[in-house]
């Protein structure tokens, strides 16, 4: 079973964020989020080290939501959007598929849990983060 922990990389990140853009290009993977009041934009840039990512409509992940509901207080996941996972199925799948090129020590599993999307990123390095006040 995956072990979820809240991830608080910097101060000032709103508790609930919405996916605004997901860009995968030669500069890396850039995730842009906006708070629920359109006052703060959060940009996460993985410029190196991304090994895999996925974006799934939140309501389609019934098994994941059921597991969160049964193993954590509702406020743990409903009042925060950034997480790091240990011992996850996604990471296990990736390690099996890569034939031993990587090990879990060097890979972090990030989850961006928004009201509409669940974006998961396996990366060797953390993202750079920028907060922009829009008002």
C-alpha positions as CSV (number, residue, x, y, z in Angstrom):
1,X,0.0,0.0,0.0
2,X,1.3,3.4,-0.9
3,X,2.3,5.7,1.9
4,X,1.1,9.3,1.4
5,X,2.7,12.3,3.0
6,X,1.8,15.9,2.5
7,X,4.5,17.8,0.6
8,X,5.1,21.4,1.5
9,X,8.0,22.5,-0.7
10,X,7.7,26.2,0.1
11,X,5.5,28.5,2.1
12,X,2.6,30.3,0.5
13,X,1.1,27.5,-1.6
14,X,-2.7,27.5,-1.4
15,X,-4.3,24.4,0.0
16,X,-6.5,23.8,-3.0
17,X,-5.1,24.2,-6.5
18,X,-6.4,23.6,-10.0
19,X,-4.5,22.5,-13.1
20,X,-4.1,25.4,-15.5
21,X,-1.5,23.9,-17.9
22,X,0.7,20.8,-18.4
23,X,3.5,21.4,-20.9
24,X,6.0,18.7,-21.9
25,X,8.7,20.1,-24.2
26,X,12.5,20.3,-24.6
27,X,12.7,22.5,-21.5
28,X,11.2,19.8,-19.4
29,X,7.8,19.2,-17.8
30,X,6.0,22.4,-16.5
31,X,2.9,22.2,-14.4
32,X,1.0,25.4,-13.8
33,X,-1.7,25.6,-11.2
34,X,-4.0,28.3,-10.0
35,X,-5.8,28.7,-6.7
36,X,-9.5,28.6,-6.4
37,X,-9.8,32.4,-6.3
38,X,-7.6,33.0,-9.3
39,X,-5.2,35.1,-7.1
40,X,-2.1,32.9,-7.1
41,X,-0.4,31.0,-9.9
42,X,2.0,28.1,-8.9
43,X,4.5,26.9,-11.5
44,X,6.4,23.6,-11.0
45,X,9.2,23.0,-13.5
46,X,10.9,19.7,-13.7
47,X,13.7,20.7,-16.1
48,X,15.6,17.4,-15.7
49,X,15.1,14.0,-14.3
50,X,11.4,13.2,-15.2
51,X,11.2,9.5,-15.8
52,X,7.4,9.2,-16.2
53,X,4.2,11.2,-15.6
54,X,0.5,10.7,-15.9
55,X,-2.6,12.9,-15.8
56,X,-5.9,11.2,-14.9
57,X,-9.3,12.7,-14.3
58,X,-9.8,12.6,-10.6
59,X,-13.2,10.9,-10.5
60,X,-11.7,7.9,-12.5
61,X,-9.4,6.9,-9.7
62,X,-11.9,5.2,-7.5
63,X,-9.4,2.7,-6.0
64,X,-7.0,5.5,-5.0
65,X,-9.8,7.7,-3.5
66,X,-11.2,4.7,-1.6
67,X,-7.7,3.9,-0.2
68,X,-7.3,7.5,0.9
69,X,-10.7,7.5,2.5
70,X,-10.0,4.3,4.4
71,X,-6.5,5.1,5.5
72,X,-6.3,8.8,6.2
73,X,-8.4,11.5,7.8
74,X,-10.6,13.3,5.1
75,X,-8.9,16.6,5.8
76,X,-5.5,15.1,5.0
77,X,-6.3,14.8,1.3
78,X,-9.3,17.1,0.8
79,X,-7.6,20.2,2.2
80,X,-4.2,19.8,0.5
81,X,-3.0,19.2,-3.0
82,X,0.7,18.3,-3.0
83,X,1.9,14.9,-1.9
84,X,4.9,12.6,-2.1
85,X,4.3,8.8,-2.1
86,X,6.4,6.0,-0.9
87,X,5.9,2.4,-1.9
88,X,3.5,3.2,-4.7
89,X,2.1,0.9,-7.4
90,X,3.1,3.4,-10.1
91,X,6.7,3.5,-8.9
92,X,6.7,-0.4,-8.6
93,X,5.4,-0.6,-12.2
94,X,8.0,1.8,-13.5
95,X,10.9,-0.1,-11.7
96,X,9.7,-3.4,-13.1
97,X,9.4,-2.0,-16.6
98,X,12.9,-0.4,-16.7
99,X,14.7,-3.6,-16.0
100,X,16.8,-2.5,-13.1
101,X,18.2,0.8,-14.6
102,X,16.9,2.7,-11.5
103,X,16.2,2.1,-7.9
104,X,13.7,3.7,-5.5
105,X,16.4,5.6,-3.6
106,X,16.9,8.0,-6.5
107,X,13.2,8.5,-7.6
108,X,10.5,10.6,-5.9
109,X,6.8,10.1,-6.7
110,X,5.0,13.4,-6.6
111,X,1.2,13.6,-6.7
112,X,-0.7,16.8,-7.5
113,X,-4.3,16.1,-6.3
114,X,-6.6,18.7,-7.7
115,X,-10.4,18.7,-7.8
116,X,-10.4,17.7,-11.4
117,X,-7.0,16.0,-12.1
118,X,-4.5,13.8,-10.5
119,X,-1.1,14.4,-11.9
120,X,1.7,12.0,-10.9
121,X,5.4,12.5,-11.7
122,X,8.3,10.2,-11.1
123,X,11.5,12.2,-11.0
124,X,15.1,12.0,-10.0
125,X,15.1,15.7,-9.0
126,X,12.5,18.0,-7.3
127,X,10.9,20.8,-9.4
128,X,11.7,24.4,-9.2
129,X,8.7,26.3,-7.9
130,X,7.5,29.9,-8.5
131,X,4.6,31.6,-6.9
132,X,3.0,34.6,-8.7
133,X,0.4,36.8,-7.2
134,X,-2.2,37.7,-9.9
135,X,-4.1,40.4,-7.9
